[in-house]
Amino acid sequence: MPEQLRTSTRDLDDLRARLTAWLGGRLGAPATVSELERPEANGMSSETLFFTIGTAQRCVARLAPAAEAVPVFPSYDLGTQFEVMRLAGELVAAPRALWYEPDPGFLGAPFLVMEREEGMVPPDVMPYTFEGWLLEAAPQQRRALQDRTVGLLARLHEAEVPPGLFPVSGLRAHVDASRAYYEWAHAAMRIPVLERAFGWLEEHWPASPGPDVLNWGDARIGNVMYRDFSPVAVLDWEMAAHAPREVDLGWMIFLHRFFQDVAEVFELPGLPDFMRRDDVCGTYHDISGHEPRDMEFYEMYAALRHGIIMARVWHRRIHFGEQEMPDDPDDLVMHRAAIEQMLGD
């Protein structure tokens, strides 16, 4: 597990000069911008930049990665992300969306700017199941964090989605988009374990999926900022969609399993009693009144989607010389053993 994954080829000094010029035009007065910083513990898709305007306004900019940086996704609809952030901010704690710039001429790609919140985020690198404040917390504190996070997901799912915000809706369209993403990312080197997972989904398709709600998309604790074990900011909306509630719930449950499995590979105890399916679904039902169903399907779907993403990230690491190409393409999927277990191998 590397301590930092390279995600960008852009020069920070050049970006700072461009951002300063853009802000001056946006604000109608000369602006000062601090040195730019990139996050170290989380974030592998969009390029994220931390900076301060003047002496006090702490901000975050997000822009699509440069083509030579092996983007994780084929496209980055930052305009939709900006609108979803504004919508989500009416229901849950989310950073205030400040500006969206669709013109790529300023920074080399469209970008958005939001306020930067203060708090603690369970890290991806090194994983929160290895060390840190969440692992060291008392069991009742972790349970409070879990229940409050499930609660914010239930509130988010009550949002009224404006017509036209998303081009498609429904589980079939969501899975078809994942299949198209797989073809874009891995057509040159097909990954058998992921293709078998697609087949498993078709064989176990829910009899009655839905209803469709606003999906956060990357619904996991690593995308939440906390203070006193309570959420104060929900982050990262690039995978937002209009799909059944269980898509988000399956992702939240499986992504903890992923980090727990990594801990166990290194013979660490991790957090085996955290984010368990029965607990998460029970809390969600108590808060929302909706009984989650077909969760084995949705957890397999989460494992498949995460596998497509992580294999693409592995290709980026290979591109930057951080990792060698494996002999077996299934080894591009860090959690292939979990998928094989779910397939019944």
C-alpha positions in Angstrom: 0.0 0.0 0.0 1.8 3.2 -1.1 1.5 6.2 1.2 0.6 8.5 -1.6 -0.8 7.8 -5.1 0.1 10.1 -7.9 -3.0 11.6 -9.6 -1.8 14.6 -11.5 0.7 15.9 -14.1 -0.1 19.6 -13.6 2.3 22.1 -12.2 1.0 23.7 -9.0 2.7 27.1 -9.5 1.2 27.4 -13.0 -2.2 26.4 -11.7 -2.0 29.0 -8.9 -1.2 31.8 -11.4 -4.1 30.8 -13.6 -6.5 30.5 -10.7 -5.5 33.9 -9.4 -6.1 35.5 -12.7 -9.5 33.7 -13.0 -10.6 34.8 -9.5 -9.7 38.4 -10.2 -12.1 38.3 -13.2 -14.8 36.5 -11.3 -14.6 38.8 -8.2 -14.0 42.0 -10.2 -11.0 42.9 -8.2 -7.4 41.6 -7.8 -7.3 38.4 -5.7 -4.6 36.7 -3.7 -4.3 33.0 -3.6 -2.2 30.9 -1.3 0.1 28.1 -2.5 -2.0 25.2 -3.8 -1.9 21.8 -2.0 -3.2 18.4 -3.0 -4.8 16.0 -0.5 -2.6 13.1 0.6 -5.0 10.6 2.2 -8.1 10.4 -0.1 -9.1 11.0 -3.6 -8.0 9.2 -6.8 -10.2 10.5 -9.6 -10.8 14.2 -10.0 -7.9 16.5 -9.3 -8.4 18.3 -6.0 -6.7 21.5 -4.9 -6.7 23.2 -1.5 -6.1 27.0 -1.3 -7.0 30.1 0.6 -8.4 33.3 -1.0 -7.0 36.3 0.8 -6.4 35.6 4.5 -9.4 33.6 5.5 -11.6 32.0 2.8 -10.5 28.4 2.6 -11.5 26.7 -0.6 -11.3 23.5 -2.6 -11.2 23.4 -6.4 -12.0 20.2 -8.3 -11.1 19.7 -12.0 -10.9 16.8 -14.4 -7.4 15.2 -14.6 -5.3 15.8 -17.7 -5.5 13.2 -20.4 -1.9 12.2 -19.9 -2.6 11.4 -16.2 -4.7 8.3 -17.2 -8.1 9.6 -16.0 -10.1 7.1 -13.9 -13.4 8.0 -15.7 -14.1 8.7 -19.3 -15.8 12.1 -18.6 -16.2 14.5 -15.7 -19.5 16.3 -15.7 -18.6 19.0 -13.1 -21.6 21.0 -14.0 -23.9 18.2 -12.8 -21.7 17.7 -9.7 -22.1 21.4 -8.9 -25.9 21.2 -9.2 -26.0 18.0 -7.1 -23.9 19.7 -4.4 -26.3 22.6 -4.2 -29.3 20.2 -4.0 -27.6 18.0 -1.4 -26.7 21.1 0.7 -30.5 21.7 1.3 -30.8 18.3 3.1 -27.4 17.3 4.5 -24.2 19.0 5.6 -22.3 19.7 2.4 -19.6 22.3 1.5 -21.1 25.5 0.0 -20.8 25.4 -3.8 -19.3 28.7 -4.8 -18.5 28.8 -8.5 -18.6 26.5 -11.6 -16.4 27.4 -14.6 -17.3 25.4 -17.7 -14.6 27.1 -19.9 -11.5 24.8 -20.0 -9.3 27.7 -21.1 -8.5 29.0 -17.6 -7.1 25.9 -15.9 -7.0 23.4 -18.8 -10.3 21.8 -17.8 -13.7 22.9 -16.4 -13.6 23.2 -12.7 -15.7 24.0 -9.6 -14.9 25.7 -6.4 -16.4 25.1 -3.0 -15.8 26.1 0.6 -13.5 24.0 2.6 -14.9 22.6 5.8 -13.0 21.7 9.0 -13.1 18.2 10.4 -11.6 14.7 10.3 -12.0 12.2 7.4 -11.4 8.5 7.8 -8.4 8.1 5.4 -8.0 5.7 2.5 -4.2 5.8 2.7 -3.2 4.4 5.1 -6.6 2.9 5.6 -8.7 3.8 8.6 -8.8 0.1 9.4 -5.0 0.2 10.0 -4.6 3.1 12.3 -6.0 6.5 13.4 -8.8 8.2 15.2 -11.7 6.0 14.1 -9.9 2.7 15.0 -8.9 4.2 18.4 -12.4 5.4 19.2 -14.7 3.7 21.7 -17.2 1.2 20.2 -20.2 3.4 21.1 -18.5 6.4 19.3 -18.0 4.3 16.1 -21.6 3.1 16.3 -22.8 6.7 16.7 -20.8 7.7 13.6 -22.2 4.7 11.7 -25.8 5.5 12.5 -25.4 9.2 11.8 -23.8 8.5 8.4 -26.7 6.1 7.5 -29.1 8.8 8.6 -27.6 11.4 6.3 -27.9 8.9 3.4 -31.6 8.4 4.3 -32.1 12.2 4.3 -30.3 12.6 1.0 -32.6 9.9 -0.6 -35.6 12.1 0.2 -34.4 14.8 -2.2 -36.7 15.8 -5.1 -34.6 15.3 -8.2 -35.2 18.1 -10.8 -36.2 16.9 -14.2 -33.3 16.6 -16.5 -30.6 16.6 -13.8 -29.5 13.1 -14.9 -29.8 11.8 -18.5 -31.0 8.4 -17.4 -32.7 6.7 -14.4 -33.1 3.2 -13.0 -31.1 0.2 -12.2 -30.9 -1.2 -15.8 -29.5 2.1 -17.1 -27.1 2.3 -14.1 -25.7 -1.2 -14.8 -25.6 -0.6 -18.5 -23.5 2.6 -17.8 -21.2 0.5 -15.7 -20.8 -2.0 -18.5 -20.0 0.8 -20.9 -17.4 2.2 -18.4 -15.8 -1.3 -18.2 -15.5 -1.4 -21.9 -13.9 2.0 -22.1 -11.5 1.3 -19.3 -10.5 -2.4 -20.0 -11.4 -3.4 -23.5 -7.7 -3.6 -24.3 -7.1 -6.1 -21.4 -10.3 -7.8 -20.4 -10.7 -8.8 -16.7 -12.4 -12.2 -16.4 -13.5 -11.9 -12.8 -15.3 -8.7 -13.5 -17.0 -10.2 -16.6 -18.2 -13.1 -14.5 -19.6 -10.7 -12.0 -21.6 -9.0 -14.7 -23.0 -12.4 -15.6 -23.9 -13.1 -12.0 -25.8 -9.8 -11.8 -28.0 -10.8 -14.8 -28.7 -14.2 -13.2 -29.7 -12.6 -9.9 -31.5 -9.5 -11.1 -34.0 -8.1 -8.6 -37.6 -8.8 -9.3 -38.7 -5.3 -8.5 -35.9 -2.7 -8.2 -36.6 0.8 -7.2 -37.9 3.4 -6.5 -35.2 5.6 -7.9 -33.8 8.4 -5.7 -30.9 10.8 -5.7 -27.8 8.5 -5.3 -24.7 10.0 -3.8 -22.8 7.4 -5.8 -19.6 7.3 -3.7 -21.4 6.7 -0.4 -18.7 5.9 2.1 -17.3 7.3 5.3 -14.0 8.2 3.5 -16.1 10.9 1.7 -17.5 12.4 4.9 -15.9 14.9 7.2 -16.7 14.5 10.9 -16.5 16.5 14.2 -17.3 14.7 17.4 -18.3 11.6 15.3 -21.0 13.6 13.6 -21.0 14.4 9.8 -20.3 18.0 9.0 -19.6 17.7 5.3 -20.5 15.2 2.6 -17.9 15.2 -0.2 -17.3 13.8 -3.7 -20.4 13.7 -6.0 -18.9 12.7 -9.3 -20.6 9.3 -9.2 -24.1 10.7 -8.4 -27.0 9.2 -10.2 -30.8 8.5 -10.1 -31.1 4.9 -9.1 -32.5 2.7 -6.3 -31.5 3.4 -2.7 -29.8 0.0 -2.4 -27.1 1.1 -4.9 -25.8 3.6 -2.3 -26.4 1.2 0.6 -24.6 -1.7 -1.1 -21.6 0.6 -1.8 -21.4 1.8 1.8 -21.4 -1.7 3.1 -19.0 -3.2 0.6 -16.5 -0.3 0.7 -16.0 -1.0 4.4 -15.6 -4.7 3.7 -12.9 -3.8 1.2 -10.9 -1.9 3.8 -11.5 -4.5 6.4 -10.3 -7.2 4.0 -7.1 -5.2 3.3 -6.5 -5.0 7.1 -6.9 -8.7 7.5 -4.4 -9.4 4.7 -1.9 -7.6 6.8 -3.0 -9.6 9.9 -4.5 -6.5 11.5 -7.8 -6.7 13.4 -9.4 -3.8 11.7 -13.1 -3.1 12.5 -15.0 -6.3 11.9 -18.1 -5.1 13.8 -18.4 -1.9 11.8 -20.8 -1.2 8.9 -22.3 -4.7 8.9 -25.2 -5.3 6.5 -27.8 -6.1 9.1 -26.9 -3.0 11.3 -26.8 -0.6 8.3 -30.0 -1.8 6.8 -31.8 -1.9 10.1 -30.8 1.7 10.9 -31.8 2.8 7.4 -35.2 1.1 7.8 -35.8 2.7 11.2 -35.0 6.2 9.9 -36.6 6.1 6.4 -39.3 3.4 6.7 -37.8 1.7 3.6 -36.8 -1.9 4.0 -33.7 -2.5 1.9 -33.9 -5.6 -0.3 -31.8 -7.8 -2.6 -28.7 -6.6 -0.7 -26.5 -9.5 -2.0 -27.1 -8.3 -5.5 -26.3 -4.7 -4.6 -23.1 -5.6 -2.7 -22.0 -7.7 -5.7 -22.7 -4.7 -7.9 -20.7 -2.5 -5.6 -17.8 -4.9 -5.7 -17.9 -5.0 -9.4 -18.0 -1.2 -9.8 -15.2 -0.8 -7.4 -13.2 -3.5 -9.2 -13.6 -1.5 -12.5 -12.4 1.6 -10.8 -9.5 0.0 -8.9 -8.2 -1.8 -12.0 -8.2 1.6 -13.8 -6.3 3.1 -10.9 -3.8 0.2 -11.1 -3.3 1.1 -14.8 -2.5 4.7 -13.7 0.0 3.4 -11.1 1.6 1.3 -13.9 1.7 4.4 -16.1 3.6 6.4 -13.4 6.0 3.5 -12.6 4.5 2.8 -9.2 3.4 -0.8 -10.0 4.3 -3.5 -12.6 1.7 -5.1 -14.9 0.6 -8.4 -13.3 0.7 -11.6 -15.3 -2.9 -12.3 -14.5 -5.3 -9.5 -15.4 -7.6 -10.5 -12.5 -4.8 -9.3 -10.2 -5.5 -5.7 -11.4 -8.5 -6.0 -9.1 -7.2 -5.6 -5.5 -10.2 -7.3 -4.0 -10.6 -10.2 -6.5 -10.7 -12.7 -3.6 -13.8 -11.0 -2.3 -15.5 -11.1 -5.7 -14.6 -14.7 -6.1 -16.0 -15.6 -2.7 -19.2 -13.7 -3.6 -19.4 -15.7 -6.9 -19.1 -18.9 -4.9 -15.7 -20.0 -6.1 
